[in-house]
């Protein structure tokens, strides 16, 4: 028998469905269709040959393929996914992309030390499976990290070497909104528009700034200039109220569309390497019985990401000898492929706050959401042109926070090197019960945790704080699960295997407790939601937050290091021991930058295009 609450929720769901249908029918037809970024009617045959073959149309792959095509070379770009859909263009719709058909949504192998309150104790990892890769799915935050992050102890790799490539792609809009002192750190003429998000209209933008500045976080108008430290409204991969992905910035430009060849919804199953260890091409397939060989006159570039690139290398005989022999794969090069995986991780913190307006379930609130959708469709404006409060971020070194004085200090050089990034999101009161299926994909909690979070959201709005550990010590692996290229690789993130990462999380949570006690938060009855977790002690002094962090672990989706510079590739991004094979993606970064990774990966793609053109010019 249904209760009154059940009937009310069913009626509410029905209203939402009717409003969604009206919304989609009211939209212009061209707004709802995915953009055809490149010619789709191309036919490829077994044995076709190109100057270069690039595998993966993500952050780096799109950049390097476009630059090579613009230089006059014949280039084939192979992408496992298809075109991004309309939701990828709406900054405010990012949450809906997790777990969609545009997301690889990798399963992982548990280590019993992290993600303990996730279903099966598994951490879920999202990566883009469409043109633009993860730049079509991420939260569009434009941060570069610290200049010290690019000193890899490899010849030709430091900040001065990589800085020109950040500047090359950056097309900064509204430079007048930055201080004049930022001029040397930016470029306004690059291929990729970089701008500010639209105004979300959320008053918590200012309240969070007030809360952090009251504990001596400086307001920093530009975290990509001299200093990262402080709270900032940051730039993003956005322009004109839309997301900017590498699909739109690089692949969507007229000259690239006319010269670059692309094949979508097609998986690379291996690199063709001859008896002299020279990469001659790739095998690609659209199905189990539909495989062809594509050959290259010059080089193959792998840009399939931190998980698929190591898988492709190992399937092609490049990887740890003993591991390859387990799958009867002939060894072409014995290299530590898949080792040294690092990722930004965090414990999800929900801060309950008084709701500023009507609950999400209210019919007027639903109508307001509909109006927001129409505002975006018609004018590319309104809250959906923003990413809510996620364009607000803060960087700090927690070792420089004085808990007795309740102040962030900057009294020694290391205080300029952040180990913590705070990322914010906002959830309206009552929203989670309405979008529970989406939330269960984005944050796959156990029933014990999920029920508590959804129930608390019925009573309060949430500020969701992600205290990101910027320099984690734990390292994981990517291995083969099978010699079948259509099976996902075995991913062992191994988060929190080093206890120092847990200690850093707890220090960050204790800092947040003091921020929540500032007037800017207390005026709205803010409090951190403390969950009852069966395996955790009840009190802080008994280790509650340590236990909480191990249960509520979440990835920022920034995995790097699985084909690292100096280990797997040399200073020109050439795979060691194999000629005419290079890598450009997150896998080559030996360690994480102190910030979001998209900008760094695009810069790597830009740099590899220079390497290729320079090296071939010398020949």
C-alpha positions in Angstrom: 0.0 0.0 0.0 1.3 3.5 -0.9 1.6 6.1 1.8 0.6 9.7 1.3 4.3 10.5 0.9 4.7 7.9 -1.8 1.7 9.3 -3.7 3.1 12.8 -3.3 6.5 11.8 -4.7 5.0 9.9 -7.6 2.9 13.0 -8.5 6.0 15.1 -8.2 8.0 12.8 -10.5 5.2 12.9 -13.0 5.2 16.7 -13.0 8.9 16.7 -13.6 8.5 14.3 -16.6 5.8 16.4 -18.2 7.9 19.6 -17.7 10.9 17.9 -19.2 8.9 16.9 -22.3 7.7 20.4 -22.7 11.2 21.7 -22.2 12.6 19.5 -25.0 9.8 20.2 -27.4 10.2 24.0 -26.8 13.9 23.8 -27.6 15.2 24.6 -31.1 15.8 21.4 -33.1 19.4 22.4 -33.8 20.1 22.9 -30.0 19.1 19.3 -29.2 21.0 17.6 -31.9 24.7 16.6 -31.2 27.1 18.7 -33.2 28.7 17.0 -36.2 32.2 18.2 -35.4 33.9 16.3 -38.2 33.0 14.5 -41.4 31.2 11.3 -40.5 30.8 9.7 -43.9 34.4 8.7 -44.4 35.2 5.2 -45.4 38.3 3.4 -44.3 39.8 0.2 -45.7 42.2 -2.4 -44.4 45.7 -1.2 -45.3 45.0 2.5 -45.5 48.0 4.7 -44.7 48.5 8.1 -43.1 51.5 10.1 -42.0 50.3 10.0 -38.4 47.7 8.0 -36.5 46.5 9.4 -33.2 44.5 7.2 -30.8 42.1 9.1 -28.6 40.4 12.4 -29.2 40.7 13.8 -25.6 42.6 16.7 -24.2 46.0 15.9 -25.7 45.0 13.8 -28.6 42.7 16.5 -30.1 45.5 19.0 -29.7 48.3 17.0 -31.3 46.1 15.7 -34.2 44.8 19.2 -35.0 48.3 20.7 -35.0 49.7 18.0 -37.3 46.8 18.3 -39.7 47.2 22.1 -39.8 50.9 21.6 -40.6 49.9 19.8 -43.8 50.2 16.1 -42.7 47.7 13.4 -43.4 46.4 12.4 -39.9 43.8 9.9 -38.8 42.3 10.4 -35.3 40.6 7.3 -33.9 38.0 7.8 -31.1 36.3 5.0 -29.2 33.2 7.2 -28.5 31.1 9.4 -30.7 29.9 13.0 -30.7 29.3 14.7 -27.4 25.6 15.5 -26.8 23.7 18.7 -25.9 24.2 18.1 -22.1 28.0 18.4 -22.6 27.5 21.9 -23.8 25.6 23.1 -20.7 27.9 23.9 -17.8 25.2 23.4 -15.2 24.4 19.9 -16.5 27.8 18.3 -15.7 26.5 16.0 -13.0 24.2 14.2 -15.4 27.2 13.1 -17.5 28.7 10.8 -14.9 27.9 7.2 -15.7 26.3 8.2 -19.0 27.1 6.6 -22.4 29.8 9.2 -22.8 31.6 7.9 -19.7 33.9 4.9 -19.5 32.9 4.7 -15.9 35.6 2.2 -14.9 35.2 -0.4 -12.3 38.2 -0.8 -9.9 39.7 -3.4 -7.6 39.3 -2.7 -3.9 42.2 -2.4 -1.5 40.1 -2.5 1.7 41.6 0.9 2.8 39.5 3.4 0.8 36.1 3.8 -0.7 34.8 1.5 2.0 31.3 2.9 2.0 31.0 2.7 -1.8 29.1 -0.2 -3.3 31.3 -3.2 -3.1 34.1 -1.1 -1.6 35.0 -0.1 -5.1 36.1 3.4 -6.2 34.4 4.4 -9.5 36.5 6.3 -12.1 35.0 8.4 -14.8 36.7 9.3 -18.1 35.2 10.8 -21.2 34.3 8.4 -24.1 33.5 10.9 -26.9 35.2 13.6 -28.9 36.9 15.9 -26.4 37.4 13.0 -24.0 37.2 14.1 -20.4 37.1 17.8 -21.4 33.6 17.1 -22.5 32.6 15.7 -19.1 34.6 17.5 -16.4 33.8 20.6 -14.3 35.8 22.8 -16.7 38.1 24.3 -14.0 41.2 26.0 -15.5 44.1 25.7 -13.1 47.7 24.9 -14.0 49.1 23.9 -10.6 52.4 25.2 -9.3 55.5 25.9 -11.4 57.4 23.4 -9.2 55.0 20.6 -10.3 56.7 20.5 -13.7 60.2 19.8 -12.6 60.3 16.1 -13.4 64.0 15.6 -13.1 64.0 14.8 -16.9 66.0 16.8 -19.3 63.9 19.6 -20.9 61.1 19.3 -18.5 60.6 22.2 -16.1 58.2 25.2 -15.8 60.1 27.3 -18.3 60.0 24.5 -20.8 56.2 23.8 -20.5 54.9 27.3 -19.8 54.9 28.4 -23.5 52.5 25.5 -24.3 50.0 26.6 -21.7 50.1 30.1 -23.2 49.9 28.8 -26.8 46.5 27.3 -26.4 45.0 29.9 -24.0 42.6 32.4 -25.5 41.8 34.4 -22.4 38.5 36.4 -22.6 37.8 39.5 -20.6 41.5 40.0 -19.5 40.5 43.3 -17.9 38.8 41.3 -15.0 42.3 40.2 -13.9 44.9 42.4 -12.3 47.5 44.0 -14.6 50.2 41.9 -12.9 48.6 38.8 -14.4 49.4 39.9 -18.0 52.6 37.9 -18.3 50.9 34.7 -17.2 48.2 34.7 -19.9 47.5 34.9 -23.6 44.4 36.2 -25.4 45.0 34.8 -28.9 45.1 31.0 -28.3 42.9 28.4 -29.9 41.0 27.6 -26.7 38.6 30.2 -25.3 39.1 30.6 -21.5 36.7 32.7 -19.6 34.5 33.2 -16.5 31.4 31.2 -15.8 28.0 32.8 -15.8 26.5 34.1 -12.6 24.8 31.2 -10.7 22.9 33.7 -8.5 23.9 31.6 -5.5 24.6 33.8 -2.4 27.0 31.1 -1.1 29.7 32.4 -3.5 30.2 35.4 -1.3 29.5 33.6 2.0 32.3 31.0 1.3 34.7 33.8 0.5 33.8 35.6 3.7 34.2 32.4 5.7 37.7 31.6 4.3 39.0 35.2 4.5 37.9 35.3 8.1 40.5 32.5 8.8 43.1 34.5 6.8 42.8 32.9 3.4 43.7 35.8 1.1 41.4 36.5 -1.8 43.4 35.6 -4.9 42.0 36.9 -8.2 44.3 34.7 -10.3 45.6 31.3 -9.1 47.4 30.9 -12.4 49.8 33.8 -11.8 52.5 34.4 -9.2 50.8 32.7 -6.2 48.2 29.9 -5.9 47.4 30.5 -2.3 44.0 31.8 -1.3 40.3 31.6 -2.4 39.4 32.5 -5.9 36.7 32.7 -8.5 38.6 30.9 -11.2 38.6 30.8 -14.9 37.1 27.9 -16.8 37.0 26.2 -20.1 33.8 28.1 -21.0 32.7 30.8 -23.5 29.4 32.4 -24.3 27.6 30.3 -21.7 28.8 27.0 -23.0 31.5 24.4 -22.2 34.7 24.6 -24.3 36.1 21.1 -24.9 39.0 20.2 -27.1 36.4 18.9 -29.5 35.0 22.3 -30.0 38.3 24.3 -29.6 40.6 22.2 -31.8 38.4 19.7 -33.9 35.6 22.2 -34.5 37.8 24.8 -36.3 37.2 25.2 -40.0 40.8 24.4 -41.2 41.0 21.3 -39.0 37.6 20.0 -40.1 38.8 20.3 -43.7 42.1 18.4 -43.3 41.8 16.0 -40.4 40.3 12.5 -40.9 38.5 11.0 -38.0 36.8 7.7 -37.2 34.4 7.5 -34.3 32.9 4.7 -32.3 36.0 2.7 -33.2 38.4 1.1 -30.7 42.1 0.7 -31.2 42.9 -2.9 -30.3 46.7 -2.7 -30.5 49.8 -1.2 -32.1 51.4 -3.0 -35.0 55.1 -3.4 -34.1 57.5 -5.2 -36.6 60.4 -7.5 -35.8 62.8 -4.5 -35.6 60.6 -2.9 -32.9 59.3 -0.2 -35.2 55.6 0.9 -34.9 54.0 0.5 -38.3 50.4 1.2 -37.5 47.4 0.1 -35.5 44.6 -2.4 -35.5 41.1 -0.8 -35.1 37.7 -2.4 -34.7 34.1 -1.4 -34.4 33.1 -4.9 -33.3 34.5 -8.3 -32.4 34.6 -9.4 -36.0 35.3 -6.1 -37.7 39.1 -5.4 -37.4 41.3 -3.7 -39.9 44.9 -2.6 -40.1 45.8 1.1 -40.5 49.4 1.9 -41.3 51.5 5.0 -40.7 54.3 6.5 -42.8 55.7 8.3 -39.8 54.5 7.7 -36.2 51.7 6.4 -34.0 50.6 8.6 -31.1 48.7 7.1 -28.1 46.5 9.6 -26.3 43.9 7.1 -24.9 44.3 8.3 -21.3 45.9 7.0 -18.1 43.9 3.7 -18.2 43.5 2.8 -21.9 47.0 3.9 -23.0 48.8 1.4 -20.6 46.3 -1.3 -21.6 47.1 -0.7 -25.3 50.8 -0.7 -24.6 50.6 -4.0 -22.8 48.4 -5.6 -25.4 51.0 -4.7 -27.9 53.9 -6.3 -26.0 55.2 -3.2 -24.1 55.1 -3.6 -20.3 56.3 -5.6 -17.4 57.8 -8.8 -18.8 56.3 -11.2 -16.2 52.9 -9.7 -16.5 52.8 -9.9 -20.3 53.9 -13.5 -20.1 50.9 -14.4 -17.9 48.8 -13.6 -21.0 51.1 -15.2 -23.5 51.9 -11.8 -25.1 55.3 -11.6 -26.8 57.4 -9.0 -25.1 58.6 -6.1 -27.3 59.9 -3.9 -24.5 60.1 -4.6 -20.8 59.0 -1.4 -19.3 57.1 -0.4 -16.0 53.9 0.3 -17.8 50.9 0.7 -15.5 53.0 1.3 -12.4 53.1 4.5 -10.3 49.4 5.6 -10.8 48.6 8.7 -8.8 45.3 10.5 -8.4 43.8 13.3 -6.5 41.4 12.0 -3.8 39.2 13.5 -1.1 36.6 12.6 1.6 33.2 14.0 0.6 32.0 16.5 3.2 28.4 17.6 3.3 27.7 20.9 5.2 24.1 21.4 6.1 22.9 25.0 5.7 19.5 26.8 5.8 17.8 26.8 2.5 17.6 30.3 0.9 14.5 29.6 -1.2 11.7 27.2 -1.8 12.5 23.4 -1.6 13.3 21.7 -4.9 10.1 19.7 -4.8 7.9 22.8 -4.8 6.1 23.3 -8.1 7.3 26.9 -8.3 10.9 25.7 -7.8 10.4 23.2 -10.6 9.0 25.9 -12.8 12.1 28.0 -12.0 14.3 25.2 -13.1 12.4 25.0 -16.4 12.8 28.7 -16.9 16.6 28.3 -16.3 16.7 25.7 -19.0 14.9 27.9 -21.5 17.2 30.8 -20.6 20.2 28.7 -21.5 18.6 27.4 -24.7 17.5 30.8 -25.9 20.2 33.2 -24.6 23.0 31.0 -23.2 22.5 32.7 -19.8 21.2 32.0 -16.4 22.4 29.6 -13.7 22.9 26.8 -16.3 25.6 28.9 -17.9 27.5 28.5 -14.6 28.8 25.5 -12.8 27.0 26.6 -9.7 29.6 27.5 -7.0 32.2 25.1 -8.4 34.0 28.0 -10.0 35.0 29.0 -6.4 38.1 27.2 -5.2 40.8 27.6 -2.6 44.4 26.5 -2.2 46.4 26.3 1.0 49.2 24.4 2.7 47.6 22.9 5.8 51.0 22.7 7.5 50.8 26.5 7.6 47.4 26.7 9.2 47.5 27.6 13.0 44.6 25.8 14.6 45.0 27.7 17.9 45.0 31.1 16.2 42.4 29.9 13.6 44.5 31.5 10.9 46.3 30.5 7.7 49.8 31.7 7.9 52.3 32.5 5.1 55.5 32.9 7.1 57.9 30.5 5.3 58.5 29.6 1.6 56.7 26.2 1.8 53.5 28.0 2.6 53.4 29.0 -1.1 53.2 25.3 -2.0 49.6 24.1 -1.5 48.8 20.5 -0.4 45.0 21.2 -0.2 42.5 22.4 -2.8 38.9 23.1 -1.7 36.2 22.5 -4.4 32.6 23.4 -3.7 29.2 22.4 -5.0 25.7 23.2 -3.9 22.7 20.9 -3.5 19.2 22.4 -3.0 17.1 21.1 -0.2 15.1 18.0 -1.3 17.0 17.7 -4.6 18.7 14.4 -3.9 15.4 12.4 -3.5 14.3 13.8 -6.9 17.6 12.9 -8.7 18.5 9.9 -6.6 19.4 7.7 -9.6 21.8 10.3 -10.9 23.3 10.8 -7.4 23.8 7.0 -6.9 25.9 7.0 -10.1 28.0 10.1 -9.2 28.4 9.0 -5.6 27.8 5.2 -5.4 27.4 5.1 -1.6 26.3 2.0 0.3 22.6 2.0 1.4 23.6 2.9 4.9 25.3 6.1 3.8 22.9 6.9 0.9 19.8 6.8 3.1 21.3 9.2 5.7 22.5 11.7 3.1 19.2 11.8 1.2 17.3 12.0 4.4 19.4 14.9 5.7 18.9 16.7 2.4 15.2 16.6 2.9 15.7 18.9 5.9 18.6 21.1 4.7 20.5 22.3 1.6 24.1 21.1 1.3 27.4 22.8 0.6 29.4 19.9 -0.7 33.1 20.4 0.1 35.8 18.4 -1.6 39.0 18.8 0.4 41.4 17.5 -2.3 44.8 16.0 -1.3 47.0 17.6 -3.9 50.2 15.6 -3.4 49.1 12.1 -2.4 51.7 9.6 -1.4 49.8 6.4 -2.3 50.4 4.8 -5.6 48.3 2.3 -7.7 48.5 0.2 -10.8 46.9 -0.5 -14.1 47.2 -4.1 -15.3 45.6 -6.3 -17.9 42.5 -8.2 -16.9 42.5 -10.1 -20.1 44.2 -10.3 -23.5 40.9 -9.2 -25.0 41.1 -5.5 -25.9 37.3 -5.2 -25.4 37.6 -5.9 -21.7 38.4 -3.0 -19.4 41.8 -3.0 -17.8 42.3 -4.0 -14.2 42.6 -0.8 -12.2 44.0 -0.9 -8.7 43.9 2.8 -7.5 45.2 1.8 -4.1 44.0 5.0 -2.5 45.0 5.7 1.1 47.5 2.9 1.2 49.9 5.4 2.6 48.6 6.6 6.0 50.0 10.1 5.4 47.2 10.7 2.9 44.6 10.0 5.6 46.3 12.3 8.0 46.2 15.1 5.4 42.4 14.5 4.9 41.8 14.7 8.7 43.8 17.9 8.9 41.7 19.4 6.1 38.4 18.3 7.8 39.5 20.0 11.0 40.3 23.2 9.1 36.8 23.0 7.6 35.3 22.6 11.0 36.7 26.0 12.0 35.6 27.6 8.7 32.0 26.3 9.4 32.1 28.0 12.8 32.8 31.5 11.2 29.8 34.0 11.2 29.4 33.7 7.4 28.4 30.0 7.9 26.9 30.1 11.4 24.4 32.8 10.4 22.8 30.0 8.3 23.1 27.3 10.9 25.9 25.5 9.1 27.1 22.2 10.4 29.1 19.3 9.0 26.9 16.2 8.5 28.4 13.5 10.6 27.2 10.1 9.4 26.7 7.0 11.4 29.0 4.5 9.8 28.8 1.0 11.5 32.6 0.4 11.3 33.6 3.8 12.6 33.9 5.0 16.3 31.5 7.7 17.4 33.9 10.3 18.6 36.6 12.4 16.9 39.2 11.6 19.5 38.6 7.9 18.9 39.5 8.2 15.2 36.1 9.0 13.6 37.4 11.3 10.9 40.2 8.8 9.9 37.6 6.1 9.6 35.2 8.5 7.8 37.9 9.4 5.2 38.5 5.8 4.4 34.8 5.2 3.9 33.9 8.4 2.0 36.8 8.4 -0.4 36.2 9.9 -3.8 38.4 10.4 -6.8 38.7 13.8 -8.6 39.3 11.8 -11.8 42.9 13.1 -12.3 44.8 9.8 -12.6 48.4 10.2 -14.0 51.7 8.4 -14.1 50.9 5.0 -15.8 53.4 5.5 -18.7 55.6 8.1 -17.0 58.3 10.4 -18.3 61.7 8.9 -17.7 60.3 5.5 -17.0 58.3 4.5 -20.1 58.8 7.5 -22.4 61.9 9.6 -22.9 62.2 13.4 -22.9 60.6 13.6 -26.4 57.7 11.4 -25.3 59.0 8.5 -27.4 58.3 5.0 -26.0 61.6 3.5 -24.9 62.8 0.6 -27.0 60.2 1.1 -29.8 60.6 3.4 -32.7 57.9 5.7 -34.1 55.6 5.3 -31.1 54.9 8.2 -28.7 52.5 9.1 -26.0 50.6 12.3 -25.1 48.1 12.1 -22.3 47.9 12.1 -18.5 49.8 8.8 -18.3 53.2 10.5 -19.0 53.0 12.9 -16.0 55.2 11.3 -13.3 53.3 13.1 -10.5 50.2 15.2 -10.1 50.1 19.0 -10.6 48.7 21.0 -7.6 45.4 21.6 -9.4 43.1 20.4 -12.1 44.8 18.4 -14.8 43.0 19.3 -18.1 45.2 22.4 -18.8 48.4 20.4 -18.3 47.3 17.6 -20.5 46.4 19.9 -23.4 49.9 21.6 -23.0 51.5 18.1 -23.3 49.6 17.6 -26.6 50.8 21.0 -27.8 54.3 20.1 -26.9 54.3 16.7 -28.6 53.1 18.3 -31.8 56.3 20.5 -31.7 58.5 17.5 -31.0 57.0 15.6 -34.0 57.4 18.5 -36.4 60.9 19.3 -35.1 62.2 15.8 -35.1 60.8 15.0 -38.6 62.2 18.3 -39.8 65.6 17.2 -38.8 65.2 14.0 -40.7 
